[in-house]
Amino acid sequence: MKKSFDGNLKWSDVTPKAQWMSRRSLLAGAGAMMVAGAAQASIETVPSAFSTDATPNTLKEITSYNNFYEFGTGKEDPLNNSAAFKPNPWSIKIDGMVDKPGDYDLGDILAGVTLEERIYRFRCVEAWSMVIPWNGFELATLLNRVGVQSGAKFVAFETIVRPEEMPGQQSRIIDWPYREGLRLDEAMNPLTILATGIYGEALPNQSGAPIRLVVPWKYGFKSIKSIVRITLTDTMPYASWNAINPREYGFYSNVNPTVDHPRWSQASERRIGGGLFDSRVDTQMFNGYGDQVAQLYAGQDLTKDF
Ligand code: MTE
């Protein structure tokens, strides 16, 4: 029988997928639930009004076509080169302008939250997209728990550095650690989540185990993986792609079909899978999440603050 990355049997290893899916819908709305006897059991989550009703990509599509340069630059490198990565145990340093800074064990963080299922559109700056059923919780829940101080204006994030487990970090393609940032109001928006799973299973290594950011109205590179540090600050944080090429990758990087990348159009995107062939769909402003986030940018010129 197949074992999960940490050696524990997963619920999905012992349950036929169809049965698991129907059991899961029976439980929808029942709240978070642990399956007795399995430490890394499948995640039970509550559904969310923020989910799209578009058909999600398959787990295979979502976990075999990835960008995670710590494991290499090819789309299948993260799947093929991440087996040695150990996402357990894990803690996150939360520091800067917070009332309760510290090194927080991931288990303790998760004990205090209710995991939701959020089926989000996901749009990469390279003009491909998927629909992904994340399991996670609002970043605001965590930030409120540690107490954001009044002068804080931005949130900075860092990925772990472990070149011995992440072969891509042995090259200097990025000034490691991979870093990203959000403005505080973006971080506090209810759409912004920290994800710990996909399809009710713990995040596989290539997807950013054990915990990653998901900001669905921004290009995918803002959704930083395998987070070990969150810092509240009053200055705009360093962001890896923005630092590499500020003309091509803005700090905001809101999905915007009217602002092209200097080397390609952003007006449409290739939706991975969804039948025999990938399909071409029009890109939506804010990736279709304008009702929730457009007001965050009132008065800003999004061709300049791109
Ligand atoms: N986070 C880290 N640490 N390293 C990366 O290379 N790639 C980003 C983002 N987060 C990346 C990262 C990019 S470019 C994209 S499009 C998304 O992760 C891809 O997420 P996915 O592979 O789960 O689809």
Residues whose N, C-alpha, C, O or C-beta is under 5 A from the ligand:
A	BS01	MTE	I62 Y65 N66 N67 F68 Y69 E70 C124 T159 Y178 Q206 S207 G220 F221 S223 I224 K225
